[in-house]
Amino acid sequence: MFTAILAITLLALILGLVLGFAAIRFKVEGDPIADQIDKILPQTQCGQCSFAGCRPYAEAIAAGEVDINRCPPGGEATIHALADLLEVEFKPLDAECGVEKPKVLAVIDESRCIGCTLCIQACPVDAILGAAKHMHTVIASECTGCELCLPPCPVDCIDMVETKPNPNTWRWPDPAHLDLKLGSDKP
């Protein structure tokens, strides 16, 4: 029995070393341009650009498959930052994707909420908290204002409230103040 335990331990050690070496040797680097583009995008994960989230949109921009003007939540400031980063000409926001609106936050009227959980399922950033047949609430610091929780709500208890960014807690980078250039090591 001792021999079997020793053999399995030795085998696990050898396989661990092989996997560790393989992870270092065959490491796949991400696309640095896509990473920089993704940092500029607002991370709303709203899908208005016709992509499932900001990262797939960033990768498509980096690959040259789509234009830089498909992000309504980011608006003109984001388009200008992307144009500067990629050294391309500014293009106005594509009207087919939507219109630029002020930043908003979902607020649930808890007295009207029936606890159906449809808004929880629709939220791409898990900013809504609640349980079935109990009231729900929005974690304000996590809500991106994507409005994806509105259509599934059967009792219309969610309102979008305009917010002003608090410089101490607002997590989206302001593209107007980012200093991103191709080949730059700066974030």
LOTI-831475 format. One record per atom (N, C-alpha, C): atom name; residue in one letter; residue number from 1; x, y, z. Coordinates in Angstrom, 1 decimal, m for minus. Example, Ala and Ser with C-alpha at 12.3 -4.5 7.8 and 13.67 -1.06 7.14 Angstrom:
// residues 2
N,A,1,13.2,m5.7,7.8
CA,A,1,12.3,m4.5,7.8
C,A,1,13.2,m3.3,7.8
N,S,2,12.8,m2.2,7.1
CA,S,2,13.7,m1.1,7.1
C,S,2,12.9,0.0,7.9
//
This chain:
// residues 187
N,M,1,0.8,m1.2,0.0
CA,M,1,0.0,0.0,0.0
C,M,1,0.9,1.3,0.0
N,F,2,1.9,1.2,0.8
CA,F,2,2.8,2.4,0.8
C,F,2,3.5,2.6,m0.5
N,T,3,3.8,1.6,m1.3
CA,T,3,4.4,1.7,m2.6
C,T,3,3.4,2.4,m3.6
N,A,4,2.1,2.0,m3.5
CA,A,4,1.1,2.6,m4.3
C,A,4,1.0,4.1,m4.1
N,I,5,0.9,4.5,m2.8
CA,I,5,0.8,5.9,m2.4
C,I,5,2.0,6.7,m2.9
N,L,6,3.2,6.1,m2.7
CA,L,6,4.5,6.7,m3.2
C,L,6,4.5,6.9,m4.7
N,A,7,4.0,5.8,m5.4
CA,A,7,4.0,5.9,m6.9
C,A,7,3.0,7.0,m7.4
N,I,8,1.8,7.1,m6.8
CA,I,8,0.9,8.1,m7.2
C,I,8,1.4,9.5,m6.9
N,T,9,2.0,9.7,m5.7
CA,T,9,2.6,11.0,m5.3
C,T,9,3.7,11.3,m6.3
N,L,10,4.5,10.4,m6.6
CA,L,10,5.6,10.7,m7.6
C,L,10,5.1,11.0,m8.9
N,L,11,4.1,10.3,m9.4
CA,L,11,3.4,10.6,m10.7
C,L,11,2.8,12.0,m10.7
N,A,12,2.1,12.3,m9.6
CA,A,12,1.5,13.6,m9.5
C,A,12,2.5,14.8,m9.6
N,L,13,3.6,14.6,m8.9
CA,L,13,4.7,15.5,m8.9
C,L,13,5.3,15.7,m10.3
N,I,14,5.5,14.6,m11.0
CA,I,14,6.1,14.7,m12.3
C,I,14,5.1,15.4,m13.3
N,L,15,3.9,15.0,m13.2
CA,L,15,2.9,15.6,m14.1
C,L,15,2.7,17.1,m13.8
N,G,16,2.8,17.5,m12.5
CA,G,16,2.7,18.9,m12.1
C,G,16,3.8,19.7,m12.7
N,L,17,5.0,19.1,m12.6
CA,L,17,6.2,19.8,m13.2
C,L,17,6.1,19.9,m14.7
N,V,18,5.6,18.9,m15.4
CA,V,18,5.4,18.9,m16.8
C,V,18,4.4,20.0,m17.2
N,L,19,3.3,20.0,m16.5
CA,L,19,2.2,21.0,m16.8
C,L,19,2.7,22.5,m16.5
N,G,20,3.5,22.6,m15.4
CA,G,20,4.1,23.9,m15.1
C,G,20,5.0,24.4,m16.2
N,F,21,5.9,23.5,m16.7
CA,F,21,6.8,23.8,m17.8
C,F,21,6.0,24.2,m19.0
N,A,22,5.0,23.4,m19.3
CA,A,22,4.2,23.6,m20.5
C,A,22,3.5,25.0,m20.5
N,A,23,3.0,25.3,m19.3
CA,A,23,2.3,26.6,m19.1
C,A,23,3.3,27.8,m19.4
N,I,24,4.5,27.7,m19.0
CA,I,24,5.5,28.7,m19.2
C,I,24,6.0,28.7,m20.7
N,R,25,6.3,27.6,m21.2
CA,R,25,6.8,27.4,m22.5
C,R,25,5.8,27.8,m23.6
N,F,26,4.6,27.4,m23.4
CA,F,26,3.6,27.7,m24.5
C,F,26,2.6,28.7,m24.1
N,K,27,3.0,29.7,m23.3
CA,K,27,2.1,30.8,m22.9
C,K,27,1.6,31.6,m24.1
N,V,28,0.3,31.9,m24.1
CA,V,28,m0.3,32.6,m25.2
C,V,28,m0.5,34.0,m24.7
N,E,29,0.1,35.0,m25.3
CA,E,29,m0.1,36.4,m25.0
C,E,29,m1.4,36.9,m25.6
N,G,30,m2.1,37.8,m24.9
CA,G,30,m3.3,38.4,m25.5
C,G,30,m2.8,39.5,m26.5
N,D,31,m3.8,40.0,m27.3
CA,D,31,m3.5,41.0,m28.2
C,D,31,m3.4,42.4,m27.5
N,P,32,m2.2,43.0,m27.4
CA,P,32,m2.0,44.2,m26.6
C,P,32,m2.9,45.4,m27.2
N,I,33,m3.1,45.4,m28.5
CA,I,33,m4.0,46.5,m29.0
C,I,33,m5.4,46.3,m28.5
N,A,34,m5.9,45.0,m28.6
CA,A,34,m7.2,44.7,m28.1
C,A,34,m7.4,45.1,m26.6
N,D,35,m6.3,44.8,m25.9
CA,D,35,m6.3,45.1,m24.4
C,D,35,m6.5,46.6,m24.2
N,Q,36,m5.7,47.4,m25.0
CA,Q,36,m5.8,48.9,m24.9
C,Q,36,m7.2,49.4,m25.3
N,I,37,m7.7,48.8,m26.4
CA,I,37,m9.0,49.2,m26.8
C,I,37,m10.1,48.9,m25.8
N,D,38,m10.0,47.7,m25.2
CA,D,38,m10.9,47.3,m24.2
C,D,38,m10.9,48.2,m22.9
N,K,39,m9.7,48.7,m22.6
CA,K,39,m9.6,49.6,m21.5
C,K,39,m10.3,50.9,m21.7
N,I,40,m10.4,51.3,m23.0
CA,I,40,m11.1,52.6,m23.3
C,I,40,m12.6,52.4,m23.3
N,L,41,m13.1,51.2,m23.7
CA,L,41,m14.5,51.0,m23.7
C,L,41,m15.1,51.0,m22.3
N,P,42,m16.4,51.4,m22.2
CA,P,42,m17.0,51.7,m20.9
C,P,42,m17.4,50.4,m20.1
N,Q,43,m17.3,49.2,m20.7
CA,Q,43,m17.5,48.0,m20.0
C,Q,43,m19.0,47.9,m19.5
N,T,44,m19.9,48.4,m20.3
CA,T,44,m21.3,48.2,m19.9
C,T,44,m21.8,46.9,m20.3
N,Q,45,m21.2,46.2,m21.2
CA,Q,45,m21.6,44.8,m21.7
C,Q,45,m23.1,44.9,m22.2
N,C,46,m23.5,46.0,m22.8
CA,C,46,m24.9,46.2,m23.2
C,C,46,m25.3,45.6,m24.5
N,G,47,m24.3,45.3,m25.4
CA,G,47,m24.6,44.7,m26.7
C,G,47,m25.1,45.6,m27.7
N,Q,48,m25.1,46.9,m27.5
CA,Q,48,m25.6,47.9,m28.5
C,Q,48,m24.7,48.0,m29.7
N,C,49,m23.5,47.5,m29.6
CA,C,49,m22.6,47.5,m30.7
C,C,49,m22.7,46.3,m31.6
N,S,50,m23.6,45.4,m31.2
CA,S,50,m23.9,44.1,m31.9
C,S,50,m23.0,43.0,m31.5
N,F,51,m22.2,43.3,m30.5
CA,F,51,m21.3,42.2,m29.9
C,F,51,m21.8,41.9,m28.5
N,A,52,m21.4,40.7,m28.0
CA,A,52,m21.9,40.2,m26.7
C,A,52,m21.3,41.0,m25.6
N,G,53,m20.3,41.8,m25.8
CA,G,53,m19.7,42.6,m24.7
C,G,53,m18.6,43.4,m25.2
N,C,54,m18.0,44.2,m24.3
CA,C,54,m16.9,45.1,m24.7
C,C,54,m15.6,44.4,m25.3
N,R,55,m15.3,43.3,m24.7
CA,R,55,m14.1,42.6,m25.1
C,R,55,m14.2,42.1,m26.5
N,P,56,m15.3,41.4,m26.9
CA,P,56,m15.4,41.0,m28.3
C,P,56,m15.4,42.1,m29.3
N,Y,57,m16.0,43.3,m28.9
CA,Y,57,m16.0,44.4,m29.7
C,Y,57,m14.6,45.0,m29.9
N,A,58,m13.8,45.0,m28.8
CA,A,58,m12.4,45.4,m28.8
C,A,58,m11.6,44.6,m29.8
N,E,59,m11.8,43.3,m29.7
CA,E,59,m11.1,42.3,m30.5
C,E,59,m11.4,42.5,m32.0
N,A,60,m12.7,42.8,m32.3
CA,A,60,m13.1,43.1,m33.7
C,A,60,m12.5,44.4,m34.2
N,I,61,m12.4,45.4,m33.4
CA,I,61,m11.8,46.7,m33.8
C,I,61,m10.3,46.4,m34.1
N,A,62,m9.7,45.7,m33.2
CA,A,62,m8.2,45.4,m33.3
C,A,62,m8.0,44.6,m34.6
N,A,63,m8.9,43.8,m35.0
CA,A,63,m8.7,42.9,m36.2
C,A,63,m9.1,43.7,m37.4
N,G,64,m9.7,44.9,m37.3
CA,G,64,m10.1,45.7,m38.4
C,G,64,m11.4,45.3,m39.0
N,E,65,m12.2,44.5,m38.3
CA,E,65,m13.5,44.0,m38.8
C,E,65,m14.6,45.0,m38.7
N,V,66,m14.6,45.9,m37.7
CA,V,66,m15.6,46.9,m37.5
C,V,66,m15.0,48.3,m37.2
N,D,67,m15.9,49.3,m37.4
CA,D,67,m15.5,50.7,m37.1
C,D,67,m15.5,51.0,m35.6
N,I,68,m14.8,52.1,m35.3
CA,I,68,m14.7,52.5,m33.9
C,I,68,m15.9,53.2,m33.3
N,N,69,m16.9,53.4,m34.2
CA,N,69,m18.0,54.3,m33.8
C,N,69,m19.3,53.6,m33.4
N,R,70,m19.2,52.4,m32.8
CA,R,70,m20.4,51.6,m32.5
C,R,70,m20.8,51.5,m31.0
N,C,71,m20.3,52.4,m30.2
CA,C,71,m20.5,52.3,m28.7
C,C,71,m21.3,53.5,m28.2
N,P,72,m22.6,53.5,m28.2
CA,P,72,m23.4,54.6,m27.6
C,P,72,m23.1,54.9,m26.2
N,P,73,m22.9,54.0,m25.3
CA,P,73,m22.6,54.3,m23.9
C,P,73,m21.3,55.1,m23.8
N,G,74,m20.3,54.8,m24.6
CA,G,74,m19.0,55.5,m24.6
C,G,74,m19.1,56.9,m25.2
N,G,75,m19.9,57.0,m26.2
CA,G,75,m20.2,58.3,m26.9
C,G,75,m19.0,58.8,m27.6
N,E,76,m19.0,60.1,m27.9
CA,E,76,m18.0,60.7,m28.7
C,E,76,m16.6,60.7,m28.0
N,A,77,m16.6,60.8,m26.7
CA,A,77,m15.3,60.8,m26.0
C,A,77,m14.6,59.5,m26.2
N,T,78,m15.3,58.4,m26.2
CA,T,78,m14.7,57.1,m26.4
C,T,78,m14.2,57.0,m27.9
N,I,79,m15.1,57.4,m28.8
CA,I,79,m14.7,57.4,m30.2
C,I,79,m13.4,58.2,m30.5
N,H,80,m13.3,59.4,m29.9
CA,H,80,m12.1,60.2,m30.0
C,H,80,m10.9,59.5,m29.5
N,A,81,m11.1,58.9,m28.3
CA,A,81,m9.9,58.1,m27.7
C,A,81,m9.5,57.0,m28.5
N,L,82,m10.5,56.2,m29.1
CA,L,82,m10.1,55.1,m30.0
C,L,82,m9.5,55.6,m31.3
N,A,83,m9.9,56.7,m31.8
CA,A,83,m9.3,57.3,m33.0
C,A,83,m7.9,57.7,m32.7
N,D,84,m7.6,58.3,m31.6
CA,D,84,m6.3,58.7,m31.2
C,D,84,m5.4,57.5,m31.0
N,L,85,m5.9,56.5,m30.3
CA,L,85,m5.1,55.3,m30.1
C,L,85,m4.7,54.6,m31.4
N,L,86,m5.7,54.4,m32.2
CA,L,86,m5.5,53.7,m33.5
C,L,86,m4.9,54.5,m34.6
N,E,87,m4.8,55.8,m34.4
CA,E,87,m4.4,56.8,m35.3
C,E,87,m5.2,56.7,m36.6
N,V,88,m6.5,56.8,m36.4
CA,V,88,m7.5,56.8,m37.6
C,V,88,m8.3,58.0,m37.4
N,E,89,m9.1,58.3,m38.4
CA,E,89,m9.9,59.5,m38.4
C,E,89,m11.2,59.3,m37.6
N,F,90,m11.6,60.3,m36.8
CA,F,90,m12.8,60.3,m36.0
C,F,90,m14.0,60.1,m36.9
N,K,91,m14.9,59.2,m36.4
CA,K,91,m16.2,59.1,m37.1
C,K,91,m17.3,59.3,m36.1
N,P,92,m18.4,60.0,m36.5
CA,P,92,m19.5,60.2,m35.6
C,P,92,m20.1,58.8,m35.2
N,L,93,m20.8,58.8,m34.1
CA,L,93,m21.5,57.6,m33.6
C,L,93,m22.5,57.1,m34.6
N,D,94,m22.4,55.8,m34.9
CA,D,94,m23.2,55.1,m35.8
C,D,94,m24.7,55.1,m35.3
N,A,95,m25.6,55.7,m36.0
CA,A,95,m27.0,55.9,m35.5
C,A,95,m27.7,54.6,m35.4
N,E,96,m27.3,53.5,m36.2
CA,E,96,m27.9,52.2,m36.1
C,E,96,m27.7,51.6,m34.7
N,C,97,m26.6,52.0,m34.0
CA,C,97,m26.3,51.4,m32.7
C,C,97,m27.1,52.0,m31.6
N,G,98,m27.5,53.2,m31.8
CA,G,98,m28.2,54.0,m30.7
C,G,98,m27.7,55.4,m30.7
N,V,99,m28.2,56.1,m29.7
CA,V,99,m27.7,57.5,m29.4
C,V,99,m27.0,57.6,m28.1
N,E,100,m26.1,58.5,m28.0
CA,E,100,m25.4,58.8,m26.8
C,E,100,m26.4,59.3,m25.7
N,K,101,m26.3,58.8,m24.6
CA,K,101,m27.2,59.2,m23.5
C,K,101,m26.3,59.5,m22.2
N,P,102,m26.8,60.3,m21.3
CA,P,102,m26.1,60.4,m20.1
C,P,102,m26.0,59.1,m19.3
N,K,103,m25.0,59.0,m18.5
CA,K,103,m24.8,57.8,m17.6
C,K,103,m26.0,57.6,m16.7
N,V,104,m26.5,56.4,m16.7
CA,V,104,m27.7,56.1,m15.8
C,V,104,m27.4,54.9,m14.9
N,L,105,m28.3,54.8,m14.0
CA,L,105,m28.2,53.7,m13.0
C,L,105,m29.6,53.1,m12.8
N,A,106,m29.7,51.8,m12.8
CA,A,106,m31.0,51.1,m12.6
C,A,106,m31.4,51.2,m11.1
N,V,107,m32.6,51.6,m10.9
CA,V,107,m33.2,51.7,m9.5
C,V,107,m34.5,50.9,m9.5
N,I,108,m34.6,49.9,m8.6
CA,I,108,m35.8,49.1,m8.5
C,I,108,m36.7,49.7,m7.4
N,D,109,m38.0,49.9,m7.8
CA,D,109,m39.0,50.3,m6.9
C,D,109,m39.4,49.0,m6.1
N,E,110,m38.9,48.8,m4.9
CA,E,110,m39.0,47.6,m4.2
C,E,110,m40.5,47.3,m3.8
N,S,111,m41.3,48.3,m3.8
CA,S,111,m42.7,48.1,m3.4
C,S,111,m43.5,47.5,m4.6
N,R,112,m43.0,47.6,m5.8
CA,R,112,m43.6,47.0,m7.0
C,R,112,m43.0,45.8,m7.4
N,C,113,m41.8,45.5,m6.9
CA,C,113,m41.1,44.3,m7.3
C,C,113,m41.8,43.0,m6.8
N,I,114,m42.0,42.0,m7.7
CA,I,114,m42.6,40.8,m7.4
C,I,114,m41.6,39.6,m7.2
N,G,115,m40.4,39.9,m7.4
CA,G,115,m39.3,38.9,m7.2
C,G,115,m39.3,37.8,m8.2
N,C,116,m39.5,38.2,m9.5
CA,C,116,m39.6,37.2,m10.6
C,C,116,m38.2,36.7,m11.0
N,T,117,m37.1,37.4,m10.7
CA,T,117,m35.7,37.1,m11.0
C,T,117,m35.4,37.3,m12.5
N,L,118,m36.3,37.8,m13.3
CA,L,118,m36.0,38.0,m14.7
C,L,118,m34.9,39.1,m14.9
N,C,119,m34.9,40.1,m14.1
CA,C,119,m33.9,41.2,m14.2
C,C,119,m32.5,40.6,m13.8
N,I,120,m32.5,39.8,m12.8
CA,I,120,m31.2,39.2,m12.4
C,I,120,m30.6,38.4,m13.5
N,Q,121,m31.4,37.6,m14.2
CA,Q,121,m30.9,36.8,m15.3
C,Q,121,m30.5,37.7,m16.5
N,A,122,m31.1,38.8,m16.6
CA,A,122,m30.7,39.7,m17.8
C,A,122,m29.5,40.6,m17.5
N,C,123,m29.1,40.8,m16.3
CA,C,123,m28.0,41.7,m15.9
C,C,123,m26.7,41.0,m16.3
N,P,124,m25.9,41.6,m17.2
CA,P,124,m24.6,41.0,m17.6
C,P,124,m23.5,41.2,m16.6
N,V,125,m23.7,42.0,m15.6
CA,V,125,m22.6,42.3,m14.7
C,V,125,m23.0,41.9,m13.2
N,D,126,m24.1,41.2,m13.1
CA,D,126,m24.5,40.7,m11.8
C,D,126,m24.7,41.8,m10.7
N,A,127,m25.3,42.9,m11.2
CA,A,127,m25.5,44.1,m10.3
C,A,127,m26.8,44.1,m9.6
N,I,128,m27.7,43.1,m9.8
CA,I,128,m29.0,43.0,m9.2
C,I,128,m28.9,41.9,m8.2
N,L,129,m29.4,42.1,m7.0
CA,L,129,m29.4,41.2,m5.9
C,L,129,m30.9,40.9,m5.5
N,G,130,m31.2,39.6,m5.2
CA,G,130,m32.5,39.3,m4.8
C,G,130,m32.7,37.8,m4.9
N,A,131,m33.8,37.3,m4.4
CA,A,131,m34.2,35.9,m4.5
C,A,131,m35.6,35.8,m5.0
N,A,132,m36.0,34.6,m5.5
CA,A,132,m37.3,34.4,m6.0
C,A,132,m38.4,34.8,m5.0
N,K,133,m39.4,35.5,m5.5
CA,K,133,m40.5,35.9,m4.7
C,K,133,m40.1,36.9,m3.5
N,H,134,m39.0,37.5,m3.6
CA,H,134,m38.6,38.5,m2.7
C,H,134,m38.1,39.7,m3.5
N,M,135,m38.1,40.9,m2.8
CA,M,135,m37.8,42.1,m3.5
C,M,135,m36.3,42.0,m4.0
N,H,136,m36.0,42.8,m5.0
CA,H,136,m34.7,42.8,m5.5
C,H,136,m34.1,44.3,m5.3
N,T,137,m32.8,44.4,m5.4
CA,T,137,m32.2,45.7,m5.3
C,T,137,m31.0,45.7,m6.2
N,V,138,m30.5,46.9,m6.6
CA,V,138,m29.4,47.1,m7.5
C,V,138,m28.2,47.5,m6.7
N,I,139,m27.1,46.9,m6.9
CA,I,139,m25.8,47.3,m6.3
C,I,139,m25.3,48.5,m7.2
N,A,140,m25.4,49.7,m6.7
CA,A,140,m25.2,50.9,m7.5
C,A,140,m23.7,50.9,m8.0
N,S,141,m22.8,50.5,m7.2
CA,S,141,m21.4,50.5,m7.6
C,S,141,m21.1,49.5,m8.8
N,E,142,m21.9,48.5,m9.0
CA,E,142,m21.7,47.5,m10.0
C,E,142,m22.6,47.8,m11.3
N,C,143,m23.6,48.6,m11.2
CA,C,143,m24.5,48.8,m12.3
C,C,143,m23.9,49.6,m13.4
N,T,144,m23.9,49.2,m14.6
CA,T,144,m23.3,49.9,m15.7
C,T,144,m24.3,50.7,m16.5
N,G,145,m25.6,50.6,m16.2
CA,G,145,m26.6,51.4,m16.9
C,G,145,m26.9,50.9,m18.2
N,C,146,m26.7,49.6,m18.5
CA,C,146,m26.9,49.1,m19.8
C,C,146,m28.4,48.9,m20.3
N,E,147,m29.3,49.0,m19.3
CA,E,147,m30.8,48.9,m19.6
C,E,147,m31.2,47.6,m20.0
N,L,148,m30.4,46.5,m19.9
CA,L,148,m30.9,45.2,m20.3
C,L,148,m31.8,44.6,m19.3
N,C,149,m32.0,45.2,m18.1
CA,C,149,m32.9,44.6,m17.2
C,C,149,m34.3,45.2,m17.4
N,L,150,m34.5,46.2,m18.2
CA,L,150,m35.8,46.8,m18.4
C,L,150,m36.8,45.9,m19.2
N,P,151,m36.4,45.4,m20.4
CA,P,151,m37.4,44.6,m21.1
C,P,151,m38.0,43.4,m20.4
N,P,152,m37.2,42.6,m19.7
CA,P,152,m37.8,41.4,m19.1
C,P,152,m38.7,41.7,m17.9
N,C,153,m38.6,42.9,m17.3
CA,C,153,m39.4,43.1,m16.1
C,C,153,m40.9,43.2,m16.4
N,P,154,m41.7,42.2,m15.8
CA,P,154,m43.1,42.2,m16.1
C,P,154,m44.0,43.3,m15.5
N,V,155,m43.5,43.9,m14.4
CA,V,155,m44.3,44.9,m13.7
C,V,155,m43.7,46.3,m13.8
N,D,156,m42.7,46.5,m14.6
CA,D,156,m42.1,47.8,m14.9
C,D,156,m41.7,48.5,m13.6
N,C,157,m41.0,47.8,m12.8
CA,C,157,m40.6,48.4,m11.5
C,C,157,m39.2,49.0,m11.5
N,I,158,m38.5,49.0,m12.7
CA,I,158,m37.1,49.4,m12.8
C,I,158,m37.1,50.8,m13.5
N,D,159,m36.5,51.7,m12.9
CA,D,159,m36.3,53.1,m13.5
C,D,159,m34.8,53.3,m13.7
N,M,160,m34.5,54.0,m14.8
CA,M,160,m33.1,54.4,m15.0
C,M,160,m33.0,55.9,m14.6
N,V,161,m32.1,56.1,m13.7
CA,V,161,m31.9,57.4,m13.1
C,V,161,m30.5,57.9,m13.5
N,E,162,m30.5,59.2,m14.0
CA,E,162,m29.3,59.8,m14.5
C,E,162,m28.3,60.0,m13.3
N,T,163,m27.1,59.7,m13.5
CA,T,163,m26.1,59.8,m12.4
C,T,163,m25.0,60.7,m12.9
N,K,164,m24.3,61.3,m11.9
CA,K,164,m23.1,62.0,m12.2
C,K,164,m21.9,61.2,m11.6
N,P,165,m20.9,61.0,m12.4
CA,P,165,m19.8,60.2,m11.8
C,P,165,m19.1,60.8,m10.6
N,N,166,m18.9,60.0,m9.6
CA,N,166,m18.2,60.4,m8.4
C,N,166,m16.7,60.0,m8.7
N,P,167,m15.8,61.0,m8.7
CA,P,167,m14.4,60.6,m9.0
C,P,167,m13.8,59.6,m8.1
N,N,168,m14.3,59.5,m6.9
CA,N,168,m13.7,58.6,m5.9
C,N,168,m14.2,57.1,m6.1
N,T,169,m15.4,56.9,m6.7
CA,T,169,m15.9,55.6,m6.9
C,T,169,m16.1,55.2,m8.3
N,W,170,m16.2,56.1,m9.2
CA,W,170,m16.5,55.8,m10.6
C,W,170,m15.4,55.0,m11.2
N,R,171,m15.7,53.8,m11.8
CA,R,171,m14.7,52.9,m12.2
C,R,171,m14.4,52.9,m13.7
N,W,172,m15.3,53.6,m14.5
CA,W,172,m15.0,53.6,m16.0
C,W,172,m13.9,54.7,m16.2
N,P,173,m12.9,54.4,m17.0
CA,P,173,m12.0,55.4,m17.3
C,P,173,m12.6,56.4,m18.2
N,D,174,m12.3,57.7,m18.0
CA,D,174,m12.7,58.7,m18.9
C,D,174,m11.8,58.8,m20.1
N,P,175,m12.3,58.3,m21.2
CA,P,175,m11.4,58.2,m22.4
C,P,175,m10.7,59.6,m22.8
N,A,176,m11.3,60.7,m22.4
CA,A,176,m10.7,62.0,m22.7
C,A,176,m9.4,62.2,m22.0
N,H,177,m9.2,61.5,m20.9
CA,H,177,m8.0,61.7,m20.1
C,H,177,m7.1,60.5,m20.1
N,L,178,m7.4,59.5,m21.0
CA,L,178,m6.4,58.4,m21.1
C,L,178,m5.3,58.8,m22.1
N,D,179,m4.1,58.3,m21.8
CA,D,179,m3.0,58.6,m22.7
C,D,179,m2.5,57.2,m23.2
N,L,180,m3.3,56.7,m24.2
CA,L,180,m3.0,55.4,m24.8
C,L,180,m2.5,55.6,m26.2
N,K,181,m1.4,55.2,m26.5
CA,K,181,m0.8,55.2,m27.9
C,K,181,m0.4,53.8,m28.3
N,L,182,m0.4,53.5,m29.5
CA,L,182,0.1,52.2,m30.0
C,L,182,1.5,52.0,m29.6
N,G,183,1.9,50.9,m29.0
CA,G,183,3.2,50.6,m28.6
C,G,183,3.6,51.2,m27.3
N,S,184,2.7,51.9,m26.7
CA,S,184,3.0,52.5,m25.4
C,S,184,2.9,51.5,m24.3
N,D,185,3.7,51.6,m23.3
CA,D,185,3.6,50.7,m22.1
C,D,185,2.7,51.3,m21.0
N,K,186,2.2,52.5,m21.2
CA,K,186,1.4,53.1,m20.2
C,K,186,0.0,52.5,m20.3
N,P,187,m0.7,52.4,m19.1
CA,P,187,m2.0,51.8,m19.1
C,P,187,m3.1,52.7,m19.7
//
